[in-house]
């Protein structure tokens, strides 16, 4: 009960802080997000996955450059997988160069078995992390951009990885015209991952298919180990159906 109350307080304080940033009517508030049903829930770091079908909720609430971006991951059986509470700030907003920075607390849930008074019981244990990121992106064409993603994290409980470093180099080919009103976005990516004393290099990518004026998109993701001492599948992939929404609001005096 205390855990659920803490999550609710984090959410309410975040929303209140965001919408109290400025009173100007020139800057709209926004509420956007994506709901995904997938055959395999892929982690923020694409070398790991839930390993079974999942439902993902990625939300964004904000005004101006600051946003609160909670992410909720559940298995199809309804059991929570991970709750991530991002705060992001668009530090640089130029025509061809953008960079955002962010940080979040995260809760990752793991099933544990216990014997209580001779009865075997299963319960969920929350592992806690704190992470930070920087994501500079350089646009060289209306459909081509180069980006770097840096993510660092520290474990807040002793039973988890204490130090993680993730650095990715990616190219974004966006809004590529296909048949009639269909478009594709292709994002190949090379990344380096270090967790405590173990590290590895990977190749990953994603393909997003969309139709103009439709809120639905289809996404496929893959990740392949190149050289790695870390646990995880040599090759993982997922396919997901996404529902996207984006609403803006202005204050009326």
N, C-alpha and C positions, 0 to 999 in steps of 0.2 A: 504493500500500500504506500509506503514511504517513497519507493522508487517511482511509482506512477505519479505521485504528487510532485516530486522533483521535476519530472519531465514536463508536466503541465505548467509549472511555474517558469521553467526555462522558456517554454514557448510563449507564454503570455508576456513575460518581461521583454523578450525579443521583439514581439510585434509592437508593443507599446513604445519601445525605444526607437524603432524604425520610423514610425509614423509621427513621432515627436521631433524629428530632426529639423524640420523646417515648416513654416506656415504658408509659404508662398503657393499660390494657385497655379503658377507657371510650370511647376514640376509635378507630373502626375505620379501617383502611387501605382504600384502594379502587383498583381498576383498571378503568377504563371506556374506551370508545372507540366509534368509528364507522368503518366501512369503506364507501367509496362507489365505485360504478362510474358514470361519467358520460360523456355524449357530448362534453362540453367542460369541461376543468378550469378552474375560475374561481379567480383569485388571492385572497389575503387582502384586497386592495383590489379590489372587484368591477368595476372598469373595465378590467381586464386578464384575459386567459385564455391557456391553452396553445394554444387554437385547434384542438384535436383531442381524441379520446377519452382519458380518463385514469382512473387508479385512485388514490384518496386514502385515506390511513390517518391518522386523528386519534385519538391516544391520550392518556390522562390517568392518571397514577400519583401517589398522594399520601396524606396523612394530615392530618386537621384542615383548617386553612386554606391550607396550602401544597401546591402540586402541580407536577409536571413533566409538560408537555404536548407531547410531540414530534409533529410533523406530517411525513409523508412523502408526496410526490407523484411519481407515475410516469406516463409515457405508456403506452398499451395495448401498445406495442411493448417495454415493459420498461425503456426508458431513463429514468433519474431526471430529474425536472424541478426539484424543490426539496425541501430538508430544512430544517425550522424547529424549533428547540429552545426552546420556551417554558418559562419559570419564572413561575408566577402565585401571587399571594397575595391572599386575600379580606380586604381591609383593613377593610371595614365589612360587618357581617352583622346588620342590623336587620330587623324584620318587613316594613316597606314600602320600605326603602332599602338597597341593596347597592352595594358598589363593590369591584372587584378591580383590582390593578395587576400589571404583568408586564413582562418583558424577554426578549429572545432573540437569539442569533446565528442567522444563516440562510445557507444556501448555495443559490444558484440556478445551475442548470447550462445551458450553452449549447454547441451544436455548433459546432466550428471546423474549418476545412479547412486542411491543410498539405501541402506537397510535400516529401517526404523522399527524397533520392536518386532523384528523377525519378518517384516514386510518390505519387499523390494519396492522402492519408490523412485520415480524419475522427476527431476526438477530442472529448471533453467537457471544457469549461473551467468551473471553479467560480468564480462571482462571490460575494463575501462582503459581508454586511450585519450591522449591529447595530441593533435596534429596541426600542422601549419603548411601553407602552400604559397607559391608564386607562379604565375602563368603568363609570361610575355608572349605576344603574338605579333608577327610582322606580315602585313599584307603586301604582296608584290603584284597582284592582279585581282580583278574583281572576283575571280573564282579560285585563287590560289593564295595560301598563307602558310607561313612556317611558324612553328611554336615550340616552346620548351615548357615542360611541366615539372616543377620541383615539389616534392611532398616529403616532409619529415614528420616523424611521430615518436612519441615516447609512451611506454606502457605505465599505467598507473596502478596496476596490480602485479604481484610478483610472479604470477603463473602465465604471463604473456611475454612476447618479445619486448625488450626494453628500449631498443633503438632501431628505427627503420629509416632508410633513405631511398627515395625513388626519384629518378631523373629520366625523363622521356623526351625524345626529339621526334617531332611529328610534322607531317605535311598534310594540309587540309585542301582537298579539291571539292569545292562546294557548288551546289546548284548546277550540276552538269545536266544538260538537257538530254532526255531520252525520248521515247515514243510519245507523241501528243503532249499531254500535260504532266507527264511523269518526269521527275528529277532524281538525281543521285548525288550523294555526298560520300566521298571515299577518304578515309584517314589512315594511311599507313604510319606505323610508329615503331621506333626502336627504343628500348628502355633498359636501364641498369637498376638493379634492386639489391640492397644490402640490408640484412636483418641480423642484428647483433654481429657475430663473427663470420656469417655465411653470406655469399653474394652470388649474383648471376646476371646474365644478359639474355634479352628476349626480343622477339619480333612479334608485333601484334598489329591488328588493324580492325577497322569497322567499316561497314557499308550501310548507308541509310537510304532507303527508297521512299519517296514521298510523291504525292499528287497535289497539284495546286488546289487550294481552297478546301482541302480535306484535312481534318484534325488527326488523321491516323497516319502513322509511318511504320515501316518495317525495318528492323535493325538486325544485323548479324555481326558477331564479334568473334575473333579468334586470337589465340596467343600461343606462340611456339617457343620452347626453350632452345636457346643457342648453346649456352654453356652455363650450368647452374649447379650449385651444391645445395640448393634449397629444395624442400619438399614441394610436391605439387605435380600435376600431370605434365607430361612432355608437350601435349597438345590439348588445348581446351577450346570449345566453341559454344556459342549460344545463338539462338534466334528469338527475337522478341517482337511482339505487336505493341505499338505505343499509341496512347491517346494524349494529344497535346492541347493545352489551352493557355490563353494569355489575355488577361483583363487589365485595363487601366482605369484609374479613378482620379477625379479632380475634386478638390474641395470647393463647395459652393457657399459663398458668404450670404 
